[in-house]
Amino acid sequence: MRNISDSHDMENERTMPEITSSYDLEKDGYNWRCAMNAFTNGRSYEKMSEEDLNILSQIKWLSQEDANKIILPYLDKKYQNNREYIEEAVGDIKDILDKQKSLIFEHMERLTKHPILRDDFHIYFTTCSRGPYNWRTWEIWTFDPPEKTWRLRAWSWGFAHELLHMQTHKYYENEYPMNQLNWKQFNLIKESLTFLLNHEFQWVNLSTDRWYPNHQEFRKIFENYRLSCWDKKDFDDLINFGCKYILDNNILSD
């Protein structure tokens, strides 16, 4: 497993990973259904209409196949009525991240000390106010923030947030000591680690990473550890500290 000691070495060795974006009806439907059926750390309904929320309630607990019978016709109509806006957003996602990706990739490699896990990333625009990633396929979904002027910071933050998750999956999930954790414990550390975006990415134009209420206590423990000894420690030490703290205190052990 090759570490990165100087991110500029990576840029001399290979080209920058490519970022593409699109709107896909079935991928959008998948995200809508997951918003109601799957375990999810967070979702926001602030941009969703009463009609949207009514559709969400109809597909709750349905299989994807059954949900598609309801959601895909609804989303197709939404797309046809908002085609220009959606296609504009798809183009803006790529344009914004193409401008930001050099800084994001550079900072991420310095932080994790590992190469960016892929040579390409695809981002789906979604009309559901939930922006997840799929750790099996490495796909990312993103939605529009409440104001267009927030796009640069929101989409740059969202991509960096999911990229940090992906790096953690790729290089740490199956390695000691993370492989000693159950899924809930791993998820707690993975999500809490994103507090680092507020410190190590301060030169990248990102929104502040506050994230989920149920992770705030552990994020604070992580942050206090970082502030006390970051000049002598690194990302690996932070993961080792978090795993030891969780296991020693039997956090989410059942």
Backbone torsions as a table, in degrees:
resi	resn	phi	psi	omega
1	MET	NA	115.3	-174.1
2	ARG	-86.0	128.5	176.1
3	ASN	-92.1	161.9	177.4
4	ILE	-110.7	115.3	176.7
5	SER	-94.2	-28.2	178.3
6	ASP	-140.0	114.7	-173.2
7	SER	-61.7	-24.1	-179.8
8	HIS	-68.1	-24.3	175.2
9	ASP	-60.2	-41.0	-180.0
10	MET	-61.0	-42.7	-176.5
11	GLU	-65.3	-28.7	177.9
12	ASN	-77.9	-21.2	-174.5
13	GLU	-90.8	-32.8	-176.4
14	ARG	-151.8	165.1	-178.7
15	THR	-76.0	160.4	179.1
16	MET	-64.7	136.3	176.4
17	PRO	-53.7	143.9	-178.4
18	GLU	-89.5	142.9	175.5
19	ILE	-118.3	126.0	175.6
20	THR	-122.0	162.1	-178.9
21	SER	-144.9	155.5	178.9
22	SER	-164.7	169.7	168.0
23	TYR	-113.2	129.5	-179.9
24	ASP	-131.0	122.0	-174.1
25	LEU	-57.5	-47.3	-176.8
26	GLU	-70.3	-35.1	176.2
27	LYS	-66.7	-36.0	176.2
28	ASP	-65.4	-44.4	178.4
29	GLY	-61.5	-37.7	176.9
30	TYR	-59.9	-43.3	-178.8
31	ASN	-68.3	-40.1	177.1
32	TRP	-60.5	-46.5	-178.7
33	ARG	-64.8	-41.7	179.3
34	CYS	-63.9	-30.2	179.8
35	ALA	-60.7	-26.2	-178.4
36	MET	-106.0	-28.2	-171.1
37	ASN	-101.0	-36.7	-170.2
38	ALA	-93.7	159.6	169.2
39	PHE	-60.3	129.6	178.4
40	THR	-144.0	141.7	-177.7
41	ASN	-77.6	-22.5	-178.0
42	GLY	-172.6	149.9	173.5
43	ARG	-154.4	153.5	-177.2
44	SER	-127.3	131.6	-178.5
45	TYR	-108.3	12.8	-171.1
46	GLU	-67.0	-24.9	178.9
47	LYS	-99.5	5.0	-174.9
48	MET	-96.3	138.7	-178.6
49	SER	-80.8	170.9	175.8
50	GLU	-62.0	-35.3	177.7
51	GLU	-64.4	-42.2	176.8
52	ASP	-59.4	-47.6	-177.5
53	LEU	-64.8	-33.7	177.3
54	ASN	-65.5	-41.2	177.5
55	ILE	-64.3	-41.8	177.7
56	LEU	-57.6	-42.2	-178.8
57	SER	-65.7	-29.5	-179.4
58	GLN	-73.7	-26.5	-176.6
59	ILE	-100.3	3.6	-179.1
60	LYS	-60.8	130.0	177.8
61	TRP	70.5	5.7	176.3
62	LEU	-81.4	154.9	170.7
63	SER	-67.1	164.0	178.6
64	GLN	-61.3	-40.3	-179.4
65	GLU	-61.2	-45.4	-179.9
66	ASP	-72.1	-37.1	179.2
67	ALA	-63.5	-38.0	-177.9
68	ASN	-59.9	-31.1	-179.8
69	LYS	-64.1	-27.3	179.5
70	ILE	-96.1	-45.6	-168.4
71	ILE	-80.9	-36.6	-174.8
72	LEU	-66.1	-43.8	175.1
73	PRO	-61.0	-37.6	179.4
74	TYR	-65.0	-44.7	-178.7
75	LEU	-70.4	-33.5	177.2
76	ASP	-63.8	-42.5	176.7
77	LYS	-64.0	-41.3	178.3
78	LYS	-62.0	-41.2	179.7
79	TYR	-65.6	-45.6	-178.9
80	GLN	-61.2	-36.1	-179.5
81	ASN	-79.0	-16.4	-175.8
82	ASN	-132.0	28.7	-173.6
83	ARG	-56.6	-47.7	-176.4
84	GLU	-62.0	-44.4	179.7
85	TYR	-63.9	-44.3	-178.1
86	ILE	-66.2	-43.7	-179.7
87	GLU	-66.9	-34.2	175.5
88	GLU	-63.8	-43.6	179.8
89	ALA	-63.3	-42.2	178.6
90	VAL	-58.6	-45.2	178.7
91	GLY	-65.4	-38.7	-179.5
92	ASP	-67.0	-35.0	178.0
93	ILE	-57.3	-50.0	-179.4
94	LYS	-65.5	-45.3	-178.0
95	ASP	-60.1	-45.1	-178.0
96	ILE	-66.8	-46.3	-176.7
97	LEU	-73.7	-27.9	173.6
98	ASP	-63.0	-35.5	178.5
99	LYS	-75.4	-29.0	-174.6
100	GLN	-96.9	-17.9	-166.8
101	LYS	-64.8	-33.5	-179.4
102	SER	-59.2	-47.4	178.6
103	LEU	-66.6	-41.9	-178.4
104	ILE	-63.5	-48.3	-179.3
105	PHE	-64.5	-41.3	-179.5
106	GLU	-62.0	-47.6	-179.9
107	HIS	-66.0	-37.3	-178.3
108	MET	-67.0	-39.6	179.6
109	GLU	-70.0	-37.0	176.1
110	ARG	-64.1	-39.3	-178.0
111	LEU	-69.5	-52.7	-173.2
112	THR	-88.0	-14.8	-179.1
113	LYS	63.7	25.9	177.6
114	HIS	-133.8	151.9	176.3
115	PRO	-62.0	152.9	172.0
116	ILE	-57.8	132.7	-165.9
117	LEU	-66.6	-19.4	-176.5
118	ARG	-136.3	163.6	174.3
119	ASP	-96.1	-4.3	179.2
120	ASP	-153.8	148.5	177.4
121	PHE	-135.1	137.4	177.0
122	HIS	-117.9	133.4	-177.8
123	ILE	-118.9	126.3	177.7
124	TYR	-97.1	129.0	170.8
125	PHE	-75.3	134.5	179.9
126	THR	-124.5	146.1	177.9
127	THR	-90.7	1.0	174.5
128	CYS	-96.7	136.8	-176.0
129	SER	-77.0	60.9	178.5
130	ARG	-149.9	125.1	-175.8
131	GLY	-119.0	79.5	-176.0
132	PRO	-92.5	-175.0	169.2
133	TYR	-134.6	162.1	176.8
134	ASN	-113.0	112.6	-174.4
135	TRP	-75.6	-7.4	175.3
136	ARG	-89.2	-36.5	-176.7
137	THR	-108.3	-11.2	-178.6
138	TRP	66.3	22.4	174.8
139	GLU	-81.7	153.1	-179.5
140	ILE	-129.0	141.7	172.8
141	TRP	-114.7	144.1	174.6
142	THR	-141.7	148.4	179.4
143	PHE	-120.4	167.6	-176.3
144	ASP	-78.3	135.0	174.7
145	PRO	-69.5	169.4	-177.1
146	PRO	-58.2	-30.0	180.0
147	GLU	-125.2	138.9	179.5
148	LYS	-59.6	-32.1	-178.7
149	THR	-66.5	-13.2	179.1
150	TRP	-89.6	-3.9	-172.2
151	ARG	-57.7	-47.0	-175.7
152	LEU	-58.2	-52.0	-177.4
153	ARG	-69.9	-40.4	-176.5
154	ALA	-69.5	-45.8	-177.5
155	TRP	-73.3	-34.5	176.2
156	SER	-66.0	-43.9	177.1
157	TRP	-63.1	-45.8	-177.5
158	GLY	-59.8	-42.0	179.7
159	PHE	-67.2	-44.6	179.2
160	ALA	-62.8	-39.5	179.0
161	HIS	-60.4	-49.7	-179.1
162	GLU	-70.4	-34.3	178.7
163	LEU	-63.7	-39.4	176.9
164	LEU	-63.5	-40.2	174.3
165	HIS	-58.3	-46.4	-177.1
166	MET	-63.6	-42.3	177.4
167	GLN	-60.5	-38.9	-179.7
168	THR	-66.5	-43.6	175.9
169	HIS	-59.6	-50.7	-171.5
170	LYS	-64.3	-46.6	-168.6
171	TYR	-105.3	-10.6	-173.6
172	TYR	-127.6	-31.1	-170.9
173	GLU	-54.9	-41.5	-175.9
174	ASN	-101.4	14.0	178.8
175	GLU	-111.4	153.8	176.6
176	TYR	-68.1	138.1	4.8
177	PRO	-94.8	-0.2	-177.2
178	MET	-64.4	-27.3	179.9
179	ASN	-72.9	-1.2	174.6
180	GLN	-90.4	-6.6	-176.0
181	LEU	-92.6	151.5	168.0
182	ASN	-80.9	176.4	-174.1
183	TRP	-62.4	-42.0	-178.9
184	LYS	-64.3	-39.3	179.0
185	GLN	-67.4	-43.9	176.8
186	PHE	-59.9	-44.7	-178.9
187	ASN	-62.1	-37.8	178.3
188	LEU	-61.4	-46.4	179.1
189	ILE	-66.9	-47.0	-178.7
190	LYS	-55.4	-46.5	-178.8
191	GLU	-72.2	-37.3	-177.6
192	SER	-69.2	-28.8	-178.6
193	LEU	-62.2	-18.8	-176.4
194	THR	-71.1	-6.3	172.7
195	PHE	-59.9	-23.7	-179.0
196	LEU	-62.9	-24.2	178.4
197	LEU	-61.3	-27.0	-179.6
198	ASN	-79.7	-10.6	-177.8
199	HIS	-115.5	-54.3	-173.6
200	GLU	-82.7	-10.5	-177.9
201	PHE	-116.6	27.2	-174.3
202	GLN	-68.5	-15.4	176.9
203	TRP	-91.2	-3.1	176.1
204	VAL	-100.5	139.7	-174.8
205	ASN	-78.6	83.7	-177.1
206	LEU	-115.8	155.3	165.9
207	SER	-69.4	156.5	177.4
208	THR	-68.1	134.7	179.5
209	ASP	-91.2	98.5	177.4
210	ARG	-99.2	-48.0	172.7
211	TRP	57.5	-150.0	-156.6
212	TYR	-75.3	138.2	179.9
213	PRO	-57.8	-37.3	-175.7
214	ASN	-74.5	-3.0	177.9
215	HIS	-110.7	-0.5	-171.8
216	GLN	-63.3	-39.4	-177.7
217	GLU	-63.3	-45.1	-178.6
218	PHE	-73.6	-32.5	173.9
219	ARG	-58.8	-40.4	-179.8
220	LYS	-67.0	-38.6	176.6
221	ILE	-62.0	-44.9	177.0
222	PHE	-59.9	-46.7	-175.5
223	GLU	-65.0	-40.4	178.0
224	ASN	-62.6	-39.4	177.7
225	TYR	-64.3	-45.1	179.6
226	ARG	-60.1	-46.6	-177.4
227	LEU	-66.3	-26.7	-177.2
228	SER	-81.0	-24.3	-172.4
229	CYS	-152.4	19.8	-174.7
230	TRP	-63.2	-25.0	179.3
231	ASP	-67.4	-18.7	-179.8
232	LYS	-113.2	-5.4	-174.9
233	LYS	-122.2	176.5	179.0
234	ASP	-147.2	-169.9	-176.0
235	PHE	-60.2	-41.4	178.3
236	ASP	-60.9	-42.5	179.1
237	ASP	-63.7	-37.6	179.7
238	LEU	-64.8	-42.4	177.1
239	ILE	-64.9	-43.1	178.4
240	ASN	-60.5	-42.9	177.8
241	PHE	-61.4	-46.8	-177.8
242	GLY	-63.6	-43.4	179.5
243	CYS	-63.1	-45.3	179.9
244	LYS	-62.5	-42.2	-178.8
245	TYR	-62.8	-45.4	-178.8
246	ILE	-64.6	-46.0	-177.8
247	LEU	-69.7	-41.0	-178.8
248	ASP	-66.5	-29.5	-177.2
249	ASN	-103.3	8.3	177.4
250	ASN	52.4	41.4	179.9
251	ILE	-77.7	127.5	179.9
252	LEU	51.2	41.5	-174.5
253	SER	-82.1	-12.2	-179.4
254	ASP	-107.6	NA	NA
